[in-house]
Amino acid sequence: MNLFRSSRAGRTQPAIGWDASAPVVEADQLSIAYGTRSGEVPVVHGVSFSLDRGDTIALVGESGSGKTTTAQSLIGLLAANGRITGGRIRLGGLDVTDWTPDEWRRVRGSHVGLVPQDPHNSLNPVKRIGESLAEVLRIHRAGDAPAIRRRVIELLERVDIPEPEVRARQYPHQLSGGMKQRVLIASAIALRPALIIADEATSALDVTVQKTILDLIDELRAESGTAVLLVTHDLAVAADRATHVVVLKDGSVQEHGESAAVLQTPASEYTRSLVANAPALSTSVRDAEDVRSQLAVAARRPPVVAVENLVVAFSRGGRTEGFRAVDDVSFTVGAGMTHAIVGESGSGKSTTARAVMGFQRPTSGRVTVGTDDIGAQRGAALRAARRHLQMVYQNPFGSLDPRQSVAEIIEEPLRNYGLGSRRERAAKAREALERVSLPASAAAKRPREMSGGQRQRVAIARALVLDPAVVVLDEAVSALDVTVQASILQLLSDIQRESGTSYLFISHDLAVVRQVAQTVTVLQRGCAVESGITEEVFASPQHPYTRALLDAIPGHRALTPSIGLQR
């Protein structure tokens, strides 16, 4: 069936329907470049693959590998300075390489659906959810107003959003990240497209929400034969969900084949390094007896952090007690040890971290760091206590002042506490850079001139420059590619071994937690449902919620036990 029909203006326009005998999408020796002030920069080099009905291909690789650029070209969404310099793109057997923006607009939504990465910035904040969903239906004239309203509710029901009539009248800020991502999926499937492109669509979600979203995409693929292109740096997701994998590095294909074959027996050195660095695909785990010995040694000294019966409540509806974000939580962090707090969004992880940092006062209970009762400290006393307590945040760009140089960023804590002369502070900053394996030349750079991994190293250097006893890491590696993540985790391990720094590690990534933390506390709706030695908790979870979190970790369904997550 031809995708085109003649228009009254004499041009051919996209028509509804696909050639059932042709692949849904083909990239044939595709090359792409971006125009810059210094000339055209090639970024994708001769990429080829095809995707049939009902199949899922994962484009995997690190940031800058060309994944998103390739995916954008397949839907006509290249940046204004981007252009296809070679090769062809075919949809349903038809060459769409040179389509105009108007031609693409007639196909997006109707034939190709896109689920973008960031659910928080992908919905119009001033439009109600129902209005946003209705827009794609109106653009493609999929019924009159009553029919579109009915279809909006059907779509919200289809993606398992509770109370769809209520949610349709709400604004994006009133929905959780998982719900917003489901709305984006509903928009992508509204007109039953033949191809769905999911661009890092679950990378920022908790494992249980991620599993729900990926299960939904799988159901749609099975029901209607929709083809799915997953763009991801998460090899575990690719292992679980993709029939085939295309591994990209620097815009070139490193290898391409069935996902199980590629990830179990990778042919290229690059793919082997990706697999080795993926926490969920790793078989290396801590020995519980070794951890018990470490804990016994640490127990000879007072814990560096002690949280006792912590309650943090927020007033709601005028009631004093209100909502308990953290409800009677207790744990300790031993000297030179790493304790992890895990759970879904809304479980109380970050609120607990804020209480430990002294940013949030406990409603009741006690938080002690060293000998300081953090909750009881005020003003100068709290400021003095924080000299020994530093934090590294999730977003390495948002947590660094873009106006400062790297040297100024690292020196700032020293200036704030009036430590050392200008020359001494500069020397201390150079030492901190060397400590996080950044060259001395990085001192003069601005954050925007550095990669995400380099920026996170700067954030760690800033946290370490005061030689704190405790560093709180709030999702500090969750936004990083697997190889960068692995290097940061190794860096943290080396620093802990050399200096005895203790870490409170906040994360929704249980595979990472299993690698880095000796002990763990599992939070659900503010309550600690399980706590203990990480390997024992993971190997034999006692609480149903812990089991659900572990079962949602991607990467062990499609692979053999020798590669998959062991439990």
Secondary structure, DSSP 8 states (H G I E B T S, - for coil): --SEEE-TTS-EEE-S---TTS-SEEEEEEEEEEEETTEEEEEEEEEEEEE-TT-EEEEE--TTSSHHHHHHHTTT---TTEEEEEEEEEETTEE-TT--HHHHHHHBTTTEEEE-S-TTTSS-TTS-HHHHHHHHHHHTT-S-HHHHHHHHHHHHHHTT-SSHHHHHTS-GGGS-HHHHHHHHHHHHHTT--SEEEEESTTTTS-HHHHHHHHHHHHHHHHHH--EEEEEES-HHHHHHH-SEEEEEETTEEEEEEEHHHHHHS--SHHHHHHHHH-GGG------HHHHHHHHHHHTTS--SEEEEEEEEEEEETTEEEEEEEEEEEEEEE-TT-EEEEE--TTSSHHHHHHHHHTSS--SEEEEEETTEEGGG--HHHHHHHGGGEEEE-S-TTTTS-TTS-HHHHHHHHHHHTT-S-HHHHHHHHHHHHHHTT--GGGGG--GGGS-HHHHHHHHHHHHHTT--SEEEEESTTTTS-HHHHHHHHHHHHHHHHHH--EEEEEES-HHHHHHH-SEEEEEETTEEEEEEEHHHHHHS--SHHHHHHHHT-TTSSSS-TTTS---
